[in-house]
């Protein structure tokens, strides 16, 4: 029996099963059906938001781009790098934007937002900021205090905050979970997708959430010219996932914590070659390779059928040489995902790769390498 149907049967939700089997192929309302939006408000936001505050999209990527189109035109924006491509670059894609300032995040600061740099970057026309918390690619979430400082500053300057929260609900310790930006700030927008917390990438459902219904309407006006409505089949499957949210999230976190322990053990075993700021949310880590930039490591790994995401995938610079020059220390980092059941076998392959080259690396690099 398919897992999603089994989970729905286990909680005896016969009405949703009937809907799943009998739904038609008519258009759904622009921005999503009311039943899905109500479920999201209840399950994800504990009824601190309502259906009118939720706007449904076919995944999270188009949601991020829609928010930028709605709020980055004609204003100055601030983003943080390295970061997920759309959270760094989307304001620049907007015709008529009034400039974008990129603020770097550094490993020496545990990849946290530098609040002083943020204050100094604000201009009179700064009206749009993009955050990504928990942070991708590092799996690190900011403190409650830092989130509140960001909100307080933006409130003074009447700045909209778009926060990519796709790894929220996967905190490794519940006490690290931040309030959703859509709940915490009256001009906050939360971007979410079902692919990460619930592992439901095939459902292809994401959303934007926002307290201010006038801001929601601005998003609707932009969305209408992109993807005004999603598939009803996807909506029903999303409701089935949300109905089993507690079960799915518990299972996902168990897998993540088990695999994280393996990753941290690997880094400790090969500490002469690797280091990492321990992630506290999500299923990703930004690992440092100490010998040479990560794009070169990625090229070697690819020859062995192993894939990583080098640093340059998360920095908005035109070519790899410029990336390494602009961020000389951070360019040694690469993203590792550890949220899947087959992660142990993938880590074994990486370990064999390292074992096969460790002697040569020691002879070539460690006798003369500087302290990077």
Buried (B, 14 or more C-beta within 10 A) or exposed (E): EEEBBEBBEEEEBEEBBEBBEEBEEEEBEBBBBEBBBBBBBBBBBEEBBBBBBBBBBBBBBBBBBBBBBBBBBEBBBBBBBBBBBBBBBBBBEBEEBBBBBBBBBEBEEEBBBBBEBBEEBBEEEBBBBBBBBBBBBBBBBBEBEBBBBBBEBBBEBEBBBBBBBBBBBBBBEEEBBBBBBBBBBEBBBBBBBBBBBBBBEEBBBBBBBBBBEEBBBBBBEBBEEEBBBBBBBBBBBBBBBBBBBEEBBEEBBEBBEEBBEBBBEBBEEBEBBBBBBBBBBBBBBBBBBBBBBBBBBBEEBEEEEBEBBBBBBBBBBEEBEEBBEEBEBBBBBBBBBBBBEEBBEBBEBBBEBBEEBBEEBBEEBEEEBEEE
